[in-house]
Amino acid sequence: MLGLRDRGRCYPDAVEGVNVGLAFVDGLIAFFTFYKLIRIHSRNSQLGWTRQKVFHLLIGSSNLGDFLYFVLTLVAACKGWICWSHACGFIVMAFPRILFVAAFLLLFSFWHDGLQGRPLSSGK
């Protein structure tokens, strides 16, 4: 089936390459998002958690979750994790999507407040 475990490999080279490439992109996005979050927080730490900081936290966490999913998919296939194909894989796959939807809703609230003419601060 798809040449699994040929030449001592768990997946064909193309599938492994796609997983590694996607994991690299998601890891890079997560790194830069968390870097930007730290930079924003260090410049104005007295404001507390603003929508911009929460947005960066959600996007970074979502991409970090995708990074973990792509890496753990390769590990689970090679180690033969039984739980991965039933529940664990689905939970690890769904959690970043939930965070991404939350980030989208936060971005939508930014947009809605902008149309209403309200200030974009998340204070009161």
MIMAR-54653 format. One record per atom (N, C-alpha, C): atom name; x, y, z; residue in one letter; chain. Coordinates in steps of 0.1 Angstrom, whole numbers. Layout:
<atoms>
+------+-------+-------+-------+------+-------+
| name |     u |     v |     w | resn | chain |
+------+-------+-------+-------+------+-------+
|   CA |     X |     Y |     Z |    A |     A |
...
+------+-------+-------+-------+------+-------+
</atoms>
This chain:
<atoms>
+------+-------+-------+-------+------+-------+
| name |     u |     v |     w | resn | chain |
+------+-------+-------+-------+------+-------+
|    N |     8 |   -12 |     0 |    M |     A |
|   CA |     0 |     0 |     0 |    M |     A |
|    C |     9 |    12 |     0 |    M |     A |
|    N |     9 |    20 |   -11 |    L |     A |
|   CA |    17 |    32 |   -12 |    L |     A |
|    C |    32 |    29 |   -10 |    L |     A |
|    N |    36 |    17 |   -10 |    G |     A |
|   CA |    51 |    14 |    -8 |    G |     A |
|    C |    55 |    17 |     6 |    G |     A |
|    N |    46 |    15 |    16 |    L |     A |
|   CA |    50 |    18 |    30 |    L |     A |
|    C |    61 |     8 |    34 |    L |     A |
|    N |    70 |    14 |    42 |    R |     A |
|   CA |    81 |     6 |    48 |    R |     A |
|    C |    91 |     0 |    38 |    R |     A |
|    N |    91 |     5 |    25 |    D |     A |
|   CA |   101 |     0 |    16 |    D |     A |
|    C |   115 |     7 |    18 |    D |     A |
|    N |   125 |     1 |    17 |    R |     A |
|   CA |   139 |     6 |    19 |    R |     A |
|    C |   140 |    11 |    34 |    R |     A |
|    N |   134 |     5 |    43 |    G |     A |
|   CA |   135 |     8 |    57 |    G |     A |
|    C |   128 |    22 |    61 |    G |     A |
|    N |   120 |    27 |    52 |    R |     A |
|   CA |   113 |    40 |    54 |    R |     A |
|    C |    99 |    37 |    58 |    R |     A |
|    N |    93 |    46 |    65 |    C |     A |
|   CA |    79 |    45 |    69 |    C |     A |
|    C |    69 |    50 |    58 |    C |     A |
|    N |    73 |    60 |    51 |    Y |     A |
|   CA |    65 |    66 |    40 |    Y |     A |
|    C |    74 |    67 |    28 |    Y |     A |
|    N |    68 |    69 |    16 |    P |     A |
|   CA |    76 |    72 |     4 |    P |     A |
|    C |    83 |    85 |     6 |    P |     A |
|    N |    93 |    87 |    -2 |    D |     A |
|   CA |   101 |   100 |    -1 |    D |     A |
|    C |    92 |   112 |    -4 |    D |     A |
|    N |    83 |   112 |   -13 |    A |     A |
|   CA |    75 |   123 |   -16 |    A |     A |
|    C |    66 |   127 |    -4 |    A |     A |
|    N |    60 |   117 |     2 |    V |     A |
|   CA |    51 |   120 |    14 |    V |     A |
|    C |    59 |   125 |    26 |    V |     A |
|    N |    71 |   119 |    28 |    E |     A |
|   CA |    80 |   124 |    39 |    E |     A |
|    C |    84 |   139 |    35 |    E |     A |
|    N |    87 |   141 |    23 |    G |     A |
|   CA |    91 |   155 |    19 |    G |     A |
|    C |    80 |   165 |    21 |    G |     A |
|    N |    68 |   161 |    18 |    V |     A |
|   CA |    57 |   171 |    20 |    V |     A |
|    C |    55 |   173 |    34 |    V |     A |
|    N |    55 |   163 |    43 |    N |     A |
|   CA |    53 |   164 |    57 |    N |     A |
|    C |    64 |   173 |    63 |    N |     A |
|    N |    76 |   170 |    59 |    V |     A |
|   CA |    88 |   178 |    65 |    V |     A |
|    C |    87 |   193 |    60 |    V |     A |
|    N |    83 |   195 |    48 |    G |     A |
|   CA |    82 |   208 |    42 |    G |     A |
|    C |    71 |   216 |    49 |    G |     A |
|    N |    59 |   210 |    51 |    L |     A |
|   CA |    48 |   216 |    58 |    L |     A |
|    C |    52 |   219 |    73 |    L |     A |
|    N |    58 |   209 |    79 |    A |     A |
|   CA |    63 |   212 |    93 |    A |     A |
|    C |    72 |   223 |    94 |    A |     A |
|    N |    82 |   224 |    84 |    F |     A |
|   CA |    91 |   235 |    84 |    F |     A |
|    C |    84 |   249 |    83 |    F |     A |
|    N |    75 |   250 |    73 |    V |     A |
|   CA |    68 |   262 |    71 |    V |     A |
|    C |    60 |   266 |    83 |    V |     A |
|    N |    52 |   256 |    89 |    D |     A |
|   CA |    44 |   259 |   101 |    D |     A |
|    C |    53 |   263 |   113 |    D |     A |
|    N |    65 |   256 |   114 |    G |     A |
|   CA |    74 |   260 |   125 |    G |     A |
|    C |    80 |   274 |   123 |    G |     A |
|    N |    83 |   277 |   111 |    L |     A |
|   CA |    88 |   290 |   108 |    L |     A |
|    C |    78 |   301 |   111 |    L |     A |
|    N |    65 |   299 |   107 |    I |     A |
|   CA |    55 |   309 |   110 |    I |     A |
|    C |    53 |   310 |   125 |    I |     A |
|    N |    53 |   299 |   132 |    A |     A |
|   CA |    51 |   299 |   146 |    A |     A |
|    C |    62 |   307 |   153 |    A |     A |
|    N |    75 |   304 |   149 |    F |     A |
|   CA |    86 |   311 |   155 |    F |     A |
|    C |    85 |   326 |   153 |    F |     A |
|    N |    82 |   331 |   140 |    F |     A |
|   CA |    81 |   345 |   138 |    F |     A |
|    C |    69 |   352 |   145 |    F |     A |
|    N |    58 |   344 |   146 |    T |     A |
|   CA |    47 |   350 |   153 |    T |     A |
|    C |    49 |   351 |   168 |    T |     A |
|    N |    56 |   341 |   174 |    F |     A |
|   CA |    59 |   343 |   188 |    F |     A |
|    C |    70 |   353 |   190 |    F |     A |
|    N |    79 |   355 |   181 |    Y |     A |
|   CA |    89 |   365 |   182 |    Y |     A |
|    C |    82 |   379 |   181 |    Y |     A |
|    N |    73 |   381 |   172 |    K |     A |
|   CA |    66 |   393 |   171 |    K |     A |
|    C |    57 |   396 |   184 |    K |     A |
|    N |    51 |   385 |   189 |    L |     A |
|   CA |    44 |   387 |   202 |    L |     A |
|    C |    53 |   391 |   213 |    L |     A |
|    N |    65 |   386 |   215 |    I |     A |
|   CA |    74 |   390 |   225 |    I |     A |
|    C |    78 |   404 |   223 |    I |     A |
|    N |    81 |   408 |   210 |    R |     A |
|   CA |    85 |   421 |   207 |    R |     A |
|    C |    74 |   432 |   210 |    R |     A |
|    N |    61 |   428 |   207 |    I |     A |
|   CA |    50 |   437 |   210 |    I |     A |
|    C |    48 |   438 |   225 |    I |     A |
|    N |    49 |   427 |   232 |    H |     A |
|   CA |    47 |   428 |   246 |    H |     A |
|    C |    58 |   435 |   254 |    H |     A |
|    N |    71 |   434 |   249 |    S |     A |
|   CA |    82 |   441 |   255 |    S |     A |
|    C |    81 |   456 |   253 |    S |     A |
|    N |    74 |   461 |   242 |    R |     A |
|   CA |    73 |   475 |   239 |    R |     A |
|    C |    62 |   482 |   247 |    R |     A |
|    N |    51 |   475 |   250 |    N |     A |
|   CA |    41 |   480 |   258 |    N |     A |
|    C |    35 |   470 |   267 |    N |     A |
|    N |    42 |   466 |   277 |    S |     A |
|   CA |    38 |   456 |   287 |    S |     A |
|    C |    28 |   461 |   297 |    S |     A |
|    N |    26 |   474 |   298 |    Q |     A |
|   CA |    16 |   479 |   308 |    Q |     A |
|    C |     2 |   478 |   303 |    Q |     A |
|    N |     0 |   476 |   290 |    L |     A |
|   CA |   -14 |   475 |   285 |    L |     A |
|    C |   -20 |   462 |   288 |    L |     A |
|    N |   -13 |   452 |   292 |    G |     A |
|   CA |   -18 |   439 |   294 |    G |     A |
|    C |   -20 |   431 |   281 |    G |     A |
|    N |   -30 |   423 |   281 |    W |     A |
|   CA |   -33 |   415 |   269 |    W |     A |
|    C |   -43 |   422 |   260 |    W |     A |
|    N |   -38 |   427 |   249 |    T |     A |
|   CA |   -47 |   434 |   239 |    T |     A |
|    C |   -51 |   424 |   229 |    T |     A |
|    N |   -60 |   428 |   220 |    R |     A |
|   CA |   -65 |   419 |   209 |    R |     A |
|    C |   -53 |   415 |   200 |    R |     A |
|    N |   -44 |   424 |   198 |    Q |     A |
|   CA |   -33 |   422 |   189 |    Q |     A |
|    C |   -24 |   411 |   195 |    Q |     A |
|    N |   -21 |   411 |   208 |    K |     A |
|   CA |   -13 |   401 |   214 |    K |     A |
|    C |   -20 |   388 |   214 |    K |     A |
|    N |   -33 |   388 |   217 |    V |     A |
|   CA |   -41 |   375 |   217 |    V |     A |
|    C |   -41 |   369 |   203 |    V |     A |
|    N |   -43 |   378 |   193 |    F |     A |
|   CA |   -43 |   373 |   179 |    F |     A |
|    C |   -29 |   366 |   176 |    F |     A |
|    N |   -18 |   373 |   179 |    H |     A |
|   CA |    -5 |   366 |   176 |    H |     A |
|    C |    -3 |   353 |   184 |    H |     A |
|    N |    -8 |   353 |   197 |    L |     A |
|   CA |    -7 |   341 |   204 |    L |     A |
|    C |   -15 |   329 |   198 |    L |     A |
|    N |   -27 |   332 |   193 |    L |     A |
|   CA |   -36 |   322 |   187 |    L |     A |
|    C |   -30 |   317 |   174 |    L |     A |
|    N |   -25 |   326 |   165 |    I |     A |
|   CA |   -19 |   322 |   153 |    I |     A |
|    C |    -6 |   314 |   155 |    I |     A |
|    N |     2 |   319 |   165 |    G |     A |
|   CA |    14 |   311 |   168 |    G |     A |
|    C |    11 |   297 |   173 |    G |     A |
|    N |     2 |   296 |   182 |    S |     A |
|   CA |    -2 |   283 |   188 |    S |     A |
|    C |    -8 |   274 |   177 |    S |     A |
|    N |   -16 |   280 |   168 |    S |     A |
|   CA |   -22 |   272 |   158 |    S |     A |
|    C |   -11 |   266 |   149 |    S |     A |
|    N |    -1 |   274 |   145 |    N |     A |
|   CA |     9 |   269 |   136 |    N |     A |
|    C |    19 |   260 |   144 |    N |     A |
|    N |    21 |   262 |   156 |    L |     A |
|   CA |    29 |   253 |   164 |    L |     A |
|    C |    22 |   239 |   165 |    L |     A |
|    N |     8 |   239 |   167 |    G |     A |
|   CA |     1 |   227 |   167 |    G |     A |
|    C |     2 |   220 |   154 |    G |     A |
|    N |     1 |   227 |   143 |    D |     A |
|   CA |     3 |   220 |   129 |    D |     A |
|    C |    17 |   215 |   128 |    D |     A |
|    N |    27 |   222 |   133 |    F |     A |
|   CA |    40 |   217 |   132 |    F |     A |
|    C |    41 |   203 |   140 |    F |     A |
|    N |    36 |   203 |   152 |    L |     A |
|   CA |    36 |   191 |   160 |    L |     A |
|    C |    28 |   179 |   153 |    L |     A |
|    N |    17 |   183 |   146 |    Y |     A |
|   CA |     9 |   172 |   139 |    Y |     A |
|    C |    17 |   166 |   128 |    Y |     A |
|    N |    24 |   174 |   120 |    F |     A |
|   CA |    32 |   169 |   109 |    F |     A |
|    C |    44 |   161 |   113 |    F |     A |
|    N |    50 |   165 |   124 |    V |     A |
|   CA |    61 |   157 |   129 |    V |     A |
|    C |    57 |   144 |   136 |    V |     A |
|    N |    46 |   145 |   144 |    L |     A |
|   CA |    41 |   133 |   151 |    L |     A |
|    C |    35 |   123 |   141 |    L |     A |
|    N |    30 |   128 |   129 |    T |     A |
|   CA |    25 |   119 |   119 |    T |     A |
|    C |    36 |   109 |   114 |    T |     A |
|    N |    47 |   115 |   112 |    L |     A |
|   CA |    59 |   107 |   107 |    L |     A |
|    C |    64 |    98 |   118 |    L |     A |
|    N |    64 |   103 |   131 |    V |     A |
|   CA |    69 |    95 |   142 |    V |     A |
|    C |    59 |    83 |   145 |    V |     A |
|    N |    46 |    86 |   144 |    A |     A |
|   CA |    36 |    76 |   147 |    A |     A |
|    C |    36 |    65 |   137 |    A |     A |
|    N |    38 |    69 |   124 |    A |     A |
|   CA |    39 |    58 |   114 |    A |     A |
|    C |    51 |    49 |   116 |    A |     A |
|    N |    62 |    55 |   119 |    C |     A |
|   CA |    74 |    47 |   121 |    C |     A |
|    C |    74 |    39 |   134 |    C |     A |
|    N |    68 |    44 |   144 |    K |     A |
|   CA |    68 |    37 |   157 |    K |     A |
|    C |    56 |    28 |   158 |    K |     A |
|    N |    46 |    29 |   149 |    G |     A |
|   CA |    34 |    21 |   150 |    G |     A |
|    C |    25 |    24 |   161 |    G |     A |
|    N |    23 |    36 |   164 |    W |     A |
|   CA |    13 |    40 |   175 |    W |     A |
|    C |    -1 |    36 |   171 |    W |     A |
|    N |    -7 |    28 |   179 |    I |     A |
|   CA |   -21 |    24 |   176 |    I |     A |
|    C |   -31 |    35 |   178 |    I |     A |
|    N |   -29 |    43 |   189 |    C |     A |
|   CA |   -38 |    54 |   192 |    C |     A |
|    C |   -38 |    65 |   181 |    C |     A |
|    N |   -28 |    66 |   174 |    W |     A |
|   CA |   -27 |    78 |   165 |    W |     A |
|    C |   -38 |    77 |   154 |    W |     A |
|    N |   -41 |    65 |   149 |    S |     A |
|   CA |   -50 |    64 |   138 |    S |     A |
|    C |   -65 |    64 |   143 |    S |     A |
|    N |   -67 |    63 |   156 |    H |     A |
|   CA |   -80 |    63 |   161 |    H |     A |
|    C |   -84 |    77 |   167 |    H |     A |
|    N |   -78 |    81 |   178 |    A |     A |
|   CA |   -83 |    93 |   185 |    A |     A |
|    C |   -71 |   104 |   186 |    A |     A |
|    N |   -60 |    99 |   190 |    C |     A |
|   CA |   -49 |   109 |   192 |    C |     A |
|    C |   -46 |   118 |   180 |    C |     A |
|    N |   -45 |   112 |   169 |    G |     A |
|   CA |   -42 |   119 |   157 |    G |     A |
|    C |   -53 |   129 |   153 |    G |     A |
|    N |   -65 |   126 |   156 |    F |     A |
|   CA |   -76 |   135 |   153 |    F |     A |
|    C |   -76 |   147 |   163 |    F |     A |
|    N |   -73 |   144 |   175 |    I |     A |
|   CA |   -72 |   155 |   185 |    I |     A |
|    C |   -61 |   165 |   182 |    I |     A |
|    N |   -50 |   159 |   179 |    V |     A |
|   CA |   -38 |   168 |   175 |    V |     A |
|    C |   -40 |   175 |   162 |    V |     A |
|    N |   -48 |   169 |   153 |    M |     A |
|   CA |   -51 |   176 |   141 |    M |     A |
|    C |   -62 |   187 |   143 |    M |     A |
|    N |   -72 |   184 |   151 |    A |     A |
|   CA |   -83 |   194 |   153 |    A |     A |
|    C |   -80 |   206 |   161 |    A |     A |
|    N |   -71 |   204 |   171 |    F |     A |
|   CA |   -69 |   215 |   181 |    F |     A |
|    C |   -63 |   227 |   174 |    F |     A |
|    N |   -53 |   226 |   165 |    P |     A |
|   CA |   -49 |   239 |   158 |    P |     A |
|    C |   -60 |   245 |   150 |    P |     A |
|    N |   -69 |   237 |   144 |    R |     A |
|   CA |   -80 |   243 |   136 |    R |     A |
|    C |   -89 |   251 |   145 |    R |     A |
|    N |   -92 |   246 |   157 |    I |     A |
|   CA |  -100 |   254 |   167 |    I |     A |
|    C |   -93 |   267 |   170 |    I |     A |
|    N |   -80 |   267 |   173 |    L |     A |
|   CA |   -73 |   279 |   175 |    L |     A |
|    C |   -74 |   289 |   163 |    L |     A |
|    N |   -73 |   283 |   151 |    F |     A |
|   CA |   -73 |   292 |   140 |    F |     A |
|    C |   -87 |   298 |   138 |    F |     A |
|    N |   -97 |   291 |   141 |    V |     A |
|   CA |  -111 |   297 |   140 |    V |     A |
|    C |  -112 |   308 |   151 |    V |     A |
|    N |  -107 |   305 |   162 |    A |     A |
|   CA |  -107 |   316 |   173 |    A |     A |
|    C |  -100 |   328 |   168 |    A |     A |
|    N |   -89 |   327 |   162 |    A |     A |
|   CA |   -81 |   338 |   157 |    A |     A |
|    C |   -89 |   345 |   146 |    A |     A |
|    N |   -96 |   337 |   137 |    F |     A |
|   CA |  -104 |   344 |   127 |    F |     A |
|    C |  -115 |   352 |   133 |    F |     A |
|    N |  -122 |   346 |   143 |    L |     A |
|   CA |  -132 |   354 |   150 |    L |     A |
|    C |  -127 |   366 |   157 |    L |     A |
|    N |  -115 |   366 |   162 |    L |     A |
|   CA |  -109 |   378 |   168 |    L |     A |
|    C |  -107 |   388 |   157 |    L |     A |
|    N |  -101 |   384 |   146 |    L |     A |
|   CA |   -99 |   393 |   135 |    L |     A |
|    C |  -112 |   399 |   130 |    L |     A |
|    N |  -123 |   391 |   129 |    F |     A |
|   CA |  -136 |   396 |   125 |    F |     A |
|    C |  -141 |   406 |   135 |    F |     A |
|    N |  -138 |   405 |   148 |    S |     A |
|   CA |  -142 |   415 |   158 |    S |     A |
|    C |  -135 |   428 |   156 |    S |     A |
|    N |  -122 |   427 |   152 |    F |     A |
|   CA |  -114 |   439 |   148 |    F |     A |
|    C |  -121 |   446 |   137 |    F |     A |
|    N |  -125 |   439 |   126 |    W |     A |
|   CA |  -131 |   444 |   115 |    W |     A |
|    C |  -145 |   451 |   118 |    W |     A |
|    N |  -152 |   443 |   126 |    H |     A |
|   CA |  -166 |   448 |   130 |    H |     A |
|    C |  -165 |   461 |   138 |    H |     A |
|    N |  -155 |   462 |   147 |    D |     A |
|   CA |  -153 |   474 |   155 |    D |     A |
|    C |  -149 |   485 |   147 |    D |     A |
|    N |  -141 |   483 |   137 |    G |     A |
|   CA |  -136 |   493 |   128 |    G |     A |
|    C |  -148 |   499 |   119 |    G |     A |
|    N |  -157 |   490 |   115 |    L |     A |
|   CA |  -169 |   495 |   108 |    L |     A |
|    C |  -179 |   503 |   116 |    L |     A |
|    N |  -179 |   500 |   129 |    Q |     A |
|   CA |  -188 |   507 |   138 |    Q |     A |
|    C |  -183 |   520 |   143 |    Q |     A |
|    N |  -170 |   523 |   140 |    G |     A |
|   CA |  -164 |   535 |   144 |    G |     A |
|    C |  -159 |   535 |   159 |    G |     A |
|    N |  -159 |   523 |   165 |    R |     A |
|   CA |  -154 |   523 |   179 |    R |     A |
|    C |  -139 |   522 |   179 |    R |     A |
|    N |  -133 |   527 |   190 |    P |     A |
|   CA |  -119 |   525 |   191 |    P |     A |
|    C |  -115 |   511 |   192 |    P |     A |
|    N |  -103 |   507 |   187 |    L |     A |
|   CA |   -99 |   493 |   186 |    L |     A |
|    C |   -92 |   488 |   198 |    L |     A |
|    N |   -92 |   496 |   209 |    S |     A |
|   CA |   -85 |   492 |   221 |    S |     A |
|    C |   -94 |   482 |   228 |    S |     A |
|    N |   -89 |   472 |   235 |    S |     A |
|   CA |   -97 |   462 |   241 |    S |     A |
|    C |   -99 |   464 |   256 |    S |     A |
|    N |   -97 |   477 |   260 |    G |     A |
|   CA |   -98 |   480 |   274 |    G |     A |
|    C |  -112 |   479 |   279 |    G |     A |
|    N |  -120 |   490 |   277 |    K |     A |
|   CA |  -134 |   490 |   282 |    K |     A |
|    C |  -144 |   491 |   271 |    K |     A |
+------+-------+-------+-------+------+-------+
</atoms>
